[in-house]
Amino acid sequence: MLRVTERAAQQLKIMLEEKAENKDDCLRLVTEDGEHFMIGVGKQKEGDHIVNYENKRVLIVDGLLASHLNNVTVGVKDTPEGPEIVIFKEAATA
């Protein structure tokens, strides 16, 4: 299951407020190869996995993709340019 840290959820909320052109826009986690991820703006579709923060939808992931994101976390890394969303796979626990 995909995990989103508290700080990442806060950053996603800010990103959504900056990028959304209308109230139906969402941030969507996408991948082309299953290893490299990007966050873009899109619309919610049936079957999507939804991440809410403070009663607001901050991230959506296609249901099929979400089912393959075991031990994957969306977090934040501090950079000289400011906070940056990062997506990483955690080591599996026995």
Long-range contacts (C-beta under 8 A, 24 or more apart in sequence): 1-66, 1-69, 1-70, 2-29, 2-49, 2-51, 2-61, 2-66, 2-69, 2-72, 2-73, 2-74, 3-72, 3-73, 3-74, 3-90, 4-51, 4-53, 4-58, 4-59, 4-73, 4-74, 5-73, 5-74, 5-75, 5-76, 7-75, 7-76, 7-83, 8-74, 8-75, 8-76, 8-85, 9-51, 9-53, 9-58, 9-59, 10-53, 11-76, 11-83, 11-85, 12-39, 12-51, 12-53, 12-58, 12-59, 12-74, 12-85, 13-53, 13-54, 13-56, 13-58, 15-39, 15-85, 16-56, 16-58, 26-57, 26-58, 26-59, 26-60, 27-58, 27-59, 27-60, 28-59, 28-60, 28-61, 28-62, 29-59, 29-60, 29-61, 29-65, 29-74, 29-87, 30-62, 30-65, 31-65, 34-68, 37-87, 39-85
